[in-house]
Amino acid sequence: MNYTHEVEKMCPVKKGPHHGPAPIPEEGKWVKSYQISDISGLSHGVGWCAPQQGACKLTLNVKDGIIQEALVETLGCSGMTHSAAMAAEILQGKTLLEALNTDLVCDAINVAMREIFKQLAYGRSQTAFSEGGLPVGASLEDLGKGLCSQVGTMFATNAKGVRYMQMAEGYILKIALDKNDEVIGYQFVKIGKMLEDIRHGVDPKEAYEKNIGTYGRYDEAVKYIDPREE
């Protein structure tokens, strides 16, 4: 190591007590993290791209610094879905530090990686106080029925009011209105569960009807509208 002339001329002053880093909560224990292998936990990070036309939610399950599980969910940009496919192949098996310094194809996914790194490095994980953490595969519990991401899509204009398109329950078929034309409920079809039934041999029409549900005071409505056509 090279020192400047000024530093070389200085007399040494001893350092006081060295306590190390502050401990962080990790999977039911307190850990002083000195190196990347000291990091474990399951957490989430949300990122966005430069023009902010899309967003990514990244979920990682890290054990001893190595990514054992990755769930990549994207919204708002069609190209990002393909980037997510590549990122999912890239992430598992890498150390957390490797992943932070890897090009994950899309700005939004890279930002999500940065945000989740901060969560895990500071012990702000979902599993901070869960002894032993969560098993690999736990991120799938974040998904809806049929292992589909839970997406919400709403559209509204001042002239014509609101239209619900997609809720956590599924694809919206009809919106229920009361006598004042105010929304009091909706009818939906659980897309993921419907497709799962079809894959398992159920007739498509039967699968569709079987997975229709309602929310709110749907049966009390005086009017029903198709949010995409009316």
C-alpha positions in Angstrom: 0.0 0.0 0.0 1.3 3.4 -0.9 1.2 6.4 1.5 1.7 10.0 0.8 4.8 11.7 2.3 2.5 13.6 4.7 1.0 10.4 6.1 4.4 8.7 6.4 5.6 11.5 8.6 2.7 11.2 11.0 3.1 9.5 14.4 0.9 6.5 15.0 -2.2 6.7 17.3 -3.7 3.5 18.5 -7.3 2.7 17.8 -9.7 2.1 20.7 -11.9 -0.9 21.2 -13.1 -2.6 18.0 -16.7 -3.8 18.5 -17.4 -4.9 14.9 -20.6 -4.3 13.0 -23.9 -3.9 14.7 -25.8 -7.2 14.7 -28.7 -7.6 12.4 -31.7 -9.9 12.8 -31.5 -12.9 10.5 -33.8 -15.9 10.5 -34.4 -15.9 14.2 -30.8 -15.0 15.3 -28.6 -11.9 15.6 -25.7 -11.9 13.2 -22.7 -9.6 12.9 -22.1 -9.6 9.1 -18.5 -9.3 8.1 -18.8 -11.0 4.7 -21.5 -11.9 2.2 -21.7 -15.5 3.4 -23.1 -14.0 6.7 -26.3 -12.9 5.0 -29.5 -15.1 5.0 -33.1 -14.2 4.6 -36.1 -13.9 2.3 -37.1 -10.4 1.2 -38.6 -8.3 -1.6 -37.4 -5.4 -3.6 -39.3 -3.2 -6.1 -37.6 -1.4 -9.0 -38.4 0.8 -11.9 -36.8 1.6 -15.2 -35.4 5.0 -16.3 -38.5 6.4 -18.0 -40.6 4.7 -15.3 -42.8 2.9 -17.8 -42.5 -0.4 -15.9 -41.8 -1.9 -12.5 -40.4 -5.1 -11.1 -41.0 -6.9 -7.8 -38.1 -9.2 -7.0 -38.2 -11.8 -4.2 -35.1 -13.7 -3.2 -34.5 -16.4 -0.7 -30.8 -16.2 0.4 -29.0 -18.9 2.5 -25.5 -18.2 3.6 -25.0 -15.4 1.0 -26.2 -17.6 -1.9 -29.4 -17.0 -3.8 -31.4 -20.3 -3.6 -34.7 -19.0 -4.9 -35.8 -16.1 -7.2 -39.3 -14.9 -8.1 -39.4 -12.1 -10.7 -42.7 -10.3 -11.3 -43.0 -7.5 -13.8 -45.7 -4.9 -14.6 -46.3 -2.3 -17.4 -43.6 -3.2 -20.0 -44.0 -6.1 -22.4 -40.3 -6.4 -23.0 -39.6 -6.7 -19.3 -41.2 -10.1 -19.2 -38.5 -11.4 -21.5 -35.9 -9.7 -19.4 -37.4 -11.3 -16.3 -37.0 -14.8 -17.9 -33.3 -14.1 -18.4 -32.9 -12.7 -14.9 -34.5 -15.7 -13.3 -32.0 -17.9 -15.1 -29.1 -15.7 -14.0 -29.9 -15.1 -10.3 -30.1 -18.5 -8.7 -26.8 -19.9 -7.5 -25.1 -16.5 -7.4 -23.9 -14.9 -4.2 -25.8 -11.8 -3.2 -22.8 -9.6 -4.1 -22.4 -11.2 -7.5 -26.1 -10.6 -8.3 -25.8 -7.0 -7.2 -23.0 -6.5 -9.7 -24.6 -8.5 -12.6 -26.5 -6.9 -15.4 -30.0 -8.3 -15.0 -31.0 -7.1 -18.5 -33.6 -4.6 -17.5 -33.2 -1.3 -15.5 -36.2 -2.1 -13.4 -34.9 -5.5 -12.4 -31.5 -4.1 -11.6 -33.0 -1.4 -9.4 -35.1 -4.1 -7.6 -31.9 -6.1 -7.0 -30.3 -2.9 -5.5 -33.3 -2.4 -3.2 -33.5 -6.0 -2.0 -29.7 -6.0 -1.3 -30.3 -3.1 1.1 -33.1 -4.9 2.8 -31.0 -8.0 3.4 -27.8 -6.2 4.3 -29.6 -4.3 7.0 -31.6 -7.2 8.3 -35.0 -5.8 7.1 -36.1 -9.1 5.7 -39.4 -10.8 5.9 -37.7 -13.6 7.8 -35.7 -11.5 10.2 -37.3 -13.1 13.3 -38.4 -16.4 11.8 -36.2 -19.2 13.2 -34.5 -21.0 10.4 -36.1 -18.7 7.8 -38.4 -20.1 5.1 -37.9 -23.2 2.9 -36.9 -22.8 -0.8 -40.2 -22.3 -2.7 -41.8 -20.1 -0.1 -42.0 -17.1 -2.5 -44.7 -19.0 -4.5 -47.0 -18.2 -1.6 -47.0 -14.6 -2.8 -48.8 -15.6 -5.9 -52.6 -16.0 -6.4 -54.6 -19.1 -7.3 -53.0 -21.0 -10.1 -49.6 -19.4 -9.4 -50.5 -16.1 -11.1 -49.2 -12.8 -10.0 -51.7 -10.6 -8.2 -52.2 -7.7 -10.5 -54.5 -4.7 -10.1 -55.6 -2.7 -13.2 -58.0 0.3 -12.9 -59.0 2.9 -15.4 -61.0 6.1 -14.8 -62.1 9.3 -16.5 -63.7 12.4 -15.1 -66.3 12.1 -17.8 -67.3 8.5 -17.4 -66.0 7.4 -14.0 -64.1 4.3 -12.9 -63.6 0.9 -14.6 -62.2 -2.1 -12.7 -60.2 -4.3 -15.1 -58.3 -6.7 -12.8 -58.2 -7.4 -9.1 -56.2 -9.8 -7.0 -59.2 -12.2 -7.3 -58.9 -12.2 -11.1 -60.1 -10.7 -14.4 -63.1 -8.5 -13.9 -66.2 -9.5 -16.0 -68.8 -7.0 -14.7 -69.1 -4.1 -12.3 -72.2 -3.8 -10.1 -73.8 -0.4 -9.8 -76.5 0.8 -7.4 -79.3 3.2 -8.1 -76.9 6.2 -7.9 -74.6 4.5 -10.4 -72.0 4.0 -7.7 -69.9 0.8 -7.7 -71.0 -1.7 -5.0 -69.3 -4.9 -6.2 -67.9 -6.8 -9.1 -67.9 -10.2 -10.8 -64.6 -11.8 -11.7 -63.1 -15.0 -13.1 -60.0 -16.6 -11.5 -57.8 -16.8 -14.6 -55.0 -18.9 -13.0 -57.3 -21.4 -11.4 -59.4 -21.6 -14.6 -56.4 -22.4 -16.7 -55.2 -24.9 -14.1 -58.5 -26.7 -14.4 -58.4 -26.7 -18.2 -54.8 -28.2 -18.1 -56.1 -31.0 -15.9 -58.8 -31.9 -18.4 -61.9 -29.9 -17.3 -64.0 -28.7 -20.3 -63.1 -25.0 -20.9 -66.7 -23.8 -20.6 -67.1 -25.7 -17.3 -63.8 -24.4 -16.0 -64.8 -20.8 -16.9 -68.2 -21.0 -15.1 -66.7 -22.9 -12.1 -64.2 -20.1 -11.4 -66.5 -17.1 -11.6 -67.1 -15.3 -8.3 -68.4 -12.0 -6.9 -67.3 -9.5 -4.4 -69.1 -6.9 -2.4 -72.9 -6.3 -2.7 -73.0 -7.7 -6.2 -76.4 -9.3 -6.0 -78.0 -6.0 -4.8 -77.0 -4.0 -7.9 -79.7 -2.4 -10.1 -77.3 -2.4 -13.1 -74.3 -4.4 -14.3 -71.8 -3.1 -16.9 -68.9 -4.7 -18.8 -65.9 -2.5 -17.8 -64.2 -3.0 -21.2 -67.2 -2.4 -23.5 -69.7 -0.2 -21.7 
